[in-house]
Amino acid sequence: MNATTNSPTTKTAVLLMAYGTPRTPAEIEPYYTDIRRGRPPTPELLAELTGRYDAIGGISPLAARTEAQRDALQRALDAIAPDTYEVVLGLKHAEPKIETAVDELAQRGFRSIIGLVLAPHYSSYSIGQYMDRTRAAAEPHGIAVTGIDSWAVESAFVEFLAADMSARLSRMPANTKVLFTAHSLPQRIIDAGDPYPNELRATAEAVAARVGLNDWSTWSVAWQSAGRTPEPWIGPDILAVIDDLAASENSSGVLVCACGFVADHLEVLYDLDIEARHHAEAKGLAFDRTACVNDDATVMNALARRVVDIDR
């Protein structure tokens, strides 16, 4: 067991985990290389990704959004249980990496970590990997780790999406279809029994019920942002669904609820707001998207409650 520099603290660390993003254009290539498991992208791939960032303003706002979520969660926890928790970030593909954050917590004398991933739907490929990395980094230090695996049907999250959806639907044309989306994963993950699609459907059903979308024809699930690898990824892809809607007789609009994402970032601001919008409007369909949670106080308060509950 590694020794810590400081004496043990009575506080519990909350490791708030997210995907990470480059903070400057110069960080795009090392970030992309990390995603590719150490294989640098070709000049063509790098240029394409850089062009996507340019289209949304030069860089993603995700880093700032994630920090705002950390701060909002800290405020919520301080209000519930003062001087009990400290929230720190651990990122998958950018610094501070999960392992860096855990090592620093150990050096500061933390003996307990609660892991919370800024993704509502459990998958062994996403949340499972985050928690595995946390436990692997914590074990040499003797730090206990617990985690919140899913908040797919957290009532505050469902209500946030439903309220925004209702407002936007009131401004959309008749016969608008709602598409609930999340990041696609390799089909082999799902074939192995991963619950990810069921997690997404649970959110979709809860939001649809809250909004009053009782007819199956008014909403469905689609997938987006699939990786560019030879293996198949789960679908249907959102662009293919938009094609099908445009070809049908009764569709006039599409409202996307990107419930798999909880902060504004490239997969929302480019893949949906630019690419999917252009695809829909070019085929004569009205297009809109519900807001991301970002640092919404009500949702962050609900997540803080979950942290406190799991710590009891």
C-alpha positions in Angstrom: 0.0 0.0 0.0 1.3 3.4 -0.9 1.8 5.9 1.9 -0.1 9.1 1.8 1.5 12.5 2.4 -1.1 13.9 4.7 -2.9 12.4 7.6 -6.4 10.9 6.8 -9.2 13.3 6.3 -12.7 12.8 7.6 -14.2 14.0 4.4 -15.4 11.8 1.6 -14.3 12.5 -1.9 -16.8 12.6 -4.7 -15.1 11.7 -8.0 -17.2 13.4 -10.7 -16.2 11.7 -13.9 -16.7 12.8 -17.5 -15.3 12.1 -21.0 -13.1 15.1 -21.2 -12.4 17.5 -24.1 -9.5 19.5 -25.5 -9.4 23.0 -24.0 -7.4 24.6 -26.8 -7.0 23.8 -30.5 -3.4 22.7 -29.7 -4.8 19.9 -27.5 -7.1 18.4 -30.2 -4.4 16.1 -31.6 -3.2 14.6 -28.2 -6.8 14.3 -27.2 -7.7 12.4 -30.4 -4.6 10.2 -29.9 -5.7 9.3 -26.4 -9.2 8.3 -27.7 -7.4 6.2 -30.3 -5.5 4.4 -27.6 -2.2 6.0 -28.4 -2.5 5.9 -32.2 -2.1 9.4 -33.7 -4.8 10.3 -36.1 -4.0 10.7 -39.8 -3.8 14.3 -41.1 -7.1 13.8 -42.8 -8.9 12.6 -39.6 -7.3 15.4 -37.6 -8.4 18.0 -40.1 -11.9 16.7 -40.1 -12.2 16.8 -36.3 -10.6 20.2 -36.2 -13.1 21.4 -38.7 -16.0 20.2 -36.5 -14.6 22.2 -33.6 -14.2 25.2 -35.9 -17.9 24.9 -36.8 -19.0 25.3 -33.2 -16.7 28.2 -32.4 -13.1 26.7 -32.4 -13.3 24.5 -29.3 -16.0 22.7 -27.3 -17.5 24.3 -24.2 -17.5 20.9 -22.4 -14.6 21.7 -20.1 -16.3 24.8 -18.7 -19.6 22.9 -18.5 -18.1 20.0 -16.6 -16.4 22.4 -14.2 -19.7 24.2 -13.6 -21.3 20.9 -12.9 -18.6 20.1 -10.4 -19.2 23.4 -8.7 -22.9 23.0 -8.6 -22.7 19.5 -7.1 -20.3 20.9 -4.5 -22.8 23.6 -3.5 -25.6 21.2 -3.3 -23.6 18.8 -1.1 -22.5 21.7 1.1 -26.1 22.7 1.6 -27.2 19.1 2.6 -24.1 18.1 4.6 -21.7 20.9 5.3 -18.0 20.1 5.4 -18.6 16.4 4.6 -17.8 16.0 0.9 -15.3 17.3 -1.6 -16.0 17.1 -5.3 -13.1 16.6 -7.7 -13.0 15.9 -11.5 -11.6 12.8 -13.1 -11.7 12.6 -16.9 -11.4 9.8 -19.3 -9.4 11.4 -22.1 -8.1 14.7 -20.7 -6.4 15.9 -17.6 -7.0 15.5 -14.8 -7.3 11.9 -15.7 -9.2 9.5 -13.3 -5.9 8.0 -12.1 -4.4 11.4 -11.5 -7.4 12.5 -9.5 -7.3 9.4 -7.4 -3.6 9.7 -6.7 -4.0 13.3 -5.6 -6.8 12.4 -3.3 -4.6 9.7 -1.7 -1.8 12.2 -1.2 -4.3 14.4 0.6 -5.4 11.7 2.9 -8.8 10.7 1.5 -9.8 7.2 2.5 -13.2 7.0 0.7 -14.4 7.8 -2.8 -17.9 7.9 -4.2 -17.8 7.7 -8.0 -20.4 9.6 -10.0 -20.3 9.7 -13.8 -21.8 12.5 -15.8 -23.8 10.0 -17.9 -27.2 8.8 -16.8 -27.3 5.4 -18.5 -25.2 2.4 -17.3 -23.1 0.5 -19.7 -20.1 -1.7 -19.0 -18.4 0.2 -21.9 -18.9 3.6 -20.3 -19.8 3.9 -16.6 -18.4 0.5 -15.9 -15.1 1.5 -17.4 -15.0 4.7 -15.4 -15.6 2.8 -12.1 -13.2 0.1 -13.0 -10.4 2.7 -13.5 -11.3 4.4 -10.3 -11.1 1.1 -8.3 -7.9 0.1 -10.0 -6.3 3.4 -9.1 -7.6 3.4 -5.5 -6.7 -0.1 -4.6 -3.0 0.4 -4.1 -3.8 3.3 -1.7 -6.3 1.3 0.3 -9.1 3.7 -0.6 -12.7 2.4 -0.5 -14.7 3.1 -3.6 -18.5 3.0 -4.1 -20.4 4.2 -7.1 -23.7 5.4 -8.5 -24.2 3.2 -11.6 -27.3 4.7 -13.1 -29.6 7.7 -12.8 -31.6 7.0 -15.9 -35.0 7.6 -14.3 -34.0 10.2 -11.7 -37.2 12.2 -11.3 -35.4 15.6 -11.5 -33.7 14.6 -14.7 -36.9 13.3 -16.2 -38.8 16.4 -15.2 -36.0 18.7 -16.6 -36.3 17.0 -20.0 -40.1 16.8 -20.0 -40.6 20.4 -19.2 -38.3 21.6 -22.0 -39.8 19.1 -24.4 -43.3 20.3 -23.7 -42.4 23.9 -24.3 -40.6 23.1 -27.6 -43.3 20.8 -28.8 -45.9 23.6 -28.4 -43.9 25.6 -31.0 -43.3 22.7 -33.5 -45.7 21.8 -36.3 -48.3 19.0 -36.0 -47.0 15.5 -36.6 -43.6 16.2 -35.0 -41.8 13.0 -34.0 -39.7 13.0 -30.8 -36.4 11.1 -31.1 -34.6 10.1 -27.9 -30.9 9.7 -28.6 -27.7 8.6 -27.0 -24.2 7.8 -28.2 -24.0 4.6 -30.1 -21.8 1.7 -28.9 -20.4 -1.3 -30.7 -23.0 -3.9 -31.4 -20.8 -6.6 -29.7 -21.2 -4.8 -26.4 -25.0 -5.1 -26.6 -24.9 -8.7 -27.9 -23.0 -9.6 -24.7 -26.0 -8.5 -22.7 -25.1 -4.9 -21.8 -28.2 -3.1 -20.4 -27.4 0.2 -22.2 -30.4 0.2 -24.7 -32.8 -0.7 -21.9 -31.4 2.2 -19.8 -32.0 4.6 -22.6 -35.5 3.3 -23.2 -36.3 3.7 -19.5 -35.5 7.4 -19.7 -37.5 7.7 -23.0 -40.5 6.0 -21.6 -40.5 8.1 -18.4 -40.2 11.4 -20.3 -42.7 10.4 -22.8 -45.2 9.5 -20.1 -44.6 12.8 -18.3 -45.1 14.8 -21.5 -48.2 12.7 -22.6 -46.7 11.0 -25.6 -48.7 7.9 -25.2 -48.9 6.9 -28.8 -45.8 4.9 -30.0 -46.0 6.8 -33.3 -45.1 10.0 -31.6 -41.7 9.0 -30.3 -38.9 6.5 -30.8 -35.3 5.8 -29.9 -32.3 6.6 -32.3 -28.6 6.5 -31.9 -25.9 8.9 -32.9 -22.2 9.7 -33.2 -21.1 6.1 -33.9 -17.4 5.5 -34.0 -15.6 5.0 -37.3 -14.5 1.4 -36.9 -15.1 -1.6 -39.2 -17.3 -3.3 -36.6 -21.1 -2.6 -36.5 -22.5 -0.1 -34.0 -26.0 -0.1 -32.6 -28.7 1.7 -34.6 -30.8 3.0 -36.1 -28.7 6.0 -36.7 -30.5 9.3 -36.3 -29.8 10.4 -39.9 -31.4 7.2 -41.2 -34.4 7.8 -39.0 -34.7 11.3 -40.3 -34.7 9.9 -43.9 -37.5 7.5 -43.0 -39.5 10.3 -41.4 -39.1 12.5 -44.5 -40.3 9.7 -46.7 -43.4 9.1 -44.7 -46.7 10.9 -45.4 -47.5 12.2 -41.9 -44.2 13.7 -40.6 -43.6 17.4 -40.6 -40.9 17.8 -37.9 -38.4 16.2 -35.6 -37.6 17.1 -32.0 -34.5 15.4 -30.6 -34.1 14.8 -26.9 -30.4 13.9 -26.6 -31.0 12.4 -23.1 -27.7 10.4 -23.3 -25.8 13.6 -22.9 -25.9 16.0 -20.0 -23.7 18.8 -21.2 -23.3 20.9 -24.4 -20.4 19.4 -26.4 -19.4 18.3 -29.9 -21.8 15.4 -30.2 -24.7 17.8 -29.5 -23.5 21.1 -30.9 -22.2 19.6 -34.2 -23.7 16.2 -34.7 -27.2 17.4 -33.8 -27.4 21.2 -34.1 -25.5 21.3 -37.4 -25.4 17.9 -39.1 -28.8 16.5 -38.1 -30.6 19.9 -38.4 -29.2 20.4 -41.9 -30.2 16.8 -42.8 -33.7 17.3 -41.6 -34.3 20.8 -43.0 -32.9 19.7 -46.4 -35.7 17.2 -46.5 -38.4 19.6 -45.5 -38.7 18.7 -41.8 -38.7 21.3 -39.0 -36.0 20.5 -36.4 -35.4 21.3 -32.8 -33.5 19.9 -29.8 -34.2 19.9 -26.1 -31.7 21.5 -23.8 -28.9 19.7 -22.0 -28.9 19.6 -18.2 -25.5 21.3 -17.9 -25.4 22.7 -14.3 -29.1 22.9 -13.7 -29.5 23.3 -9.9 -32.4 21.0 -9.5 -30.8 18.1 -11.2 -27.5 18.7 -9.4 -29.3 18.8 -6.1 -30.9 15.4 -6.9 -27.5 13.9 -7.7 -26.2 15.3 -4.5 -29.0 13.5 -2.6 -28.0 10.3 -4.3 -24.4 10.8 -3.2 -25.5 11.3 0.4 -27.9 8.3 0.3 -25.2 5.9 -1.0 -22.9 7.1 1.7 -25.2 6.2 4.6 
